């Protein structure tokens, strides 16, 4: 059995677009994934406003974990000794004992467990420590992608890939009652208000890009903790949609697909013309507070953006 180690830590600075990755392989591997829970401020809008967050590796969302169907994930969670709270991790791609593997870890302690990635798709991971809604609202969430062993006609190899994670921002993340009541101020993608939307926020400096005719694959997770998403590409149609990201779940020609909190799906998009699509939740009270991401289709699109070669650590979350 081939073994591939993927380690996060002080020796490897991956920044806000961090990704844990392994190159696709026909041979099953054991993939080592290390994450450290950190309670640190993170930026929540294009003005540089910060909020005290609870995170994996000091970023919101946490690093993207990417493996192949059949791999074994050898996981270690470290709860930084400087933290004030217990933290845990719940991988939706795992089938384990919730009372042991997903149990909380106190500050300064470590938990290790392994699981086989038996089902392909895109899956949510998050902190499950009490209060779970507060831990998610404060930023403890991310994505694990389990690639199928091979591409197919129904699940073709994409030209570009992006991850978008919807979540809610709360004005006072210490107010558990307000979080439980769903009194959010903004719904956002990838932890920031209008992070990829210079149309509605001139302070935004990023968009997603592709060339006309290219197949763009969006891995989408709804972190919640409460609101449903009506995921829609304005001025476009989802070529294919895959509930939970599983290639066997293919749906064609979708305009909008509902993804509940804690759920995920994969979407394929092709634009036959230059211009832009706005990726939104079509619950407009959510979209207009921050959940809009513009994808620009241009023949001069950066040839590297969103193109994963198995080694880049910064392309799925720009």
Secondary structure as UniProt FT lines:
FT   STRAND          2..6
FT   TURN            10..11
FT   HELIX           15..17
FT   STRAND          19..20
FT   STRAND          29..43
FT   TURN            46..47
FT   STRAND          50..56
FT   TURN            57..58
FT   STRAND          64..68
FT   TURN            69..70
FT   STRAND          72..79
FT   TURN            81..82
FT   STRAND          90..91
FT   TURN            92..93
FT   TURN            98..102
FT   TURN            107..108
FT   STRAND          110..116
FT   STRAND          121..126
FT   HELIX           132..137
FT   TURN            138..139
FT   STRAND          141..147
FT   STRAND          160..169
FT   TURN            173..174
FT   HELIX           176..180
FT   TURN            181..182
FT   STRAND          186..189
FT   TURN            190..191
FT   TURN            193..195
FT   TURN            198..200
FT   TURN            202..203
FT   STRAND          208..210
FT   TURN            212..213
FT   STRAND          216..224
FT   STRAND          229..234
FT   STRAND          238..243
FT   TURN            244..245
FT   HELIX           247..249
FT   STRAND          250..254
FT   STRAND          256..259
FT   TURN            261..262
FT   STRAND          264..269
FT   STRAND          275..281
FT   HELIX           284..287
FT   TURN            288..290
FT   STRAND          292..297
FT   TURN            299..300
FT   TURN            303..306
//
